[in-house]
Amino acid sequence: GVPLVVARAPGAIAHLGWYVHGGATAERDDNAGITSLMVRTALRGTARRSAKQLAEDVEFAGGVVGGGAGADGFQWTIAVPVDRLDAAAELLGDIVQRPAFRDDAVQSERAVALADLAAIRDDMYRWPVRLATEAAWGAHPYGRAVAGSEVSVGRLGAEALREWHAAQAIAARGVVVCVADVDPEEVAGTLARHFGDLADRPAPEVPVPAWPAAMVAHAEPRQKAQTAFAMLFPGPGRRDPRRFAAGLLAGVASGLGGRFFEELRDRQSLAYAVLVAPSVRQQAGAFIGYIGTSPEKEDVARAGFLAEFARLCDAPVTAAELERAKRFAVGANAIRRESAGAIMADLADAWLFGESLAEIARYESDVMAVTAAEIQAVARASFDPARRVEVVIRGTGRAV
């Protein structure tokens, strides 16, 4: 019952992955981060192979293995020369279905995860965005960081990872995807042979999160020469057709030629860095606004930032802005899809979270069909300053 998606694409490298819907959305506060740690530790050895043997076998196949976890799913992937695809399928099948989770590997990866969490606290972009996301979505699964916390990750051991893997990675709503210059029928047989332990099951039900009805604000002092703040506003989710307008809105606002950059950095000298980006998840979305400024300019920078959001609500973007954003989005997507790995990820995303694989081919037409009025409507629906979530990491003005 597990679907196999095979796309034929020219090139010397074959890409293969097992993509799963769920994982982090099923976590609790006491085990937050377990999916991410499970994915990483599975790459450190299987029941058949030690960490050393696995690394040697991957190297002998001329391959690269990887894995990752997000808010709505997780995956393991491998890329190899096309003529080693059968060996790659056996290797990835071993990693996916029979990870060992040996104590030394768990301890090593847990230490890396805890070091990453410590680094996030000192990051003037990731930390305010994380705090704002937690405040916006609260107790909903989207309010928990995929990386977890020092407390939750610190208590995770080998047995917990084994149980989580058995519950989340074997019987799951997932898809095996392969992109390679091969005959699809032949590859389907190879994949079925090496991934036979997997089973299909319905995707977990994730409720739609509620956005705060009033403004939420939080501030932290920090011994930094810079003040940074993140503003989150509600936005379209994965299956909302307005997500294309949201993406173009961010294109108009951000970047070197974007409104926010030109006004707040170039004209008013209020920002070291400024961006607006959509965060799209299956059941909800958000706009992330971020600005880094001097501590003494915090109030005027905030006012300027909000004024630019208001300007997007008050009047449609210009024809030139819209055309530039469209061409950039279409061009960036075309360049990205020159990678077979990106094609594989798009196929998995469309299969697990989209309406159908056909939406991949419609991307350019969906983008080009967006109007200035639709972008303004998204702005008006999202950028209510009275419902924003704002987190400020307030620098003390320490010299660099």
Disulfide bonds with the S-S distance in Angstrom:
none
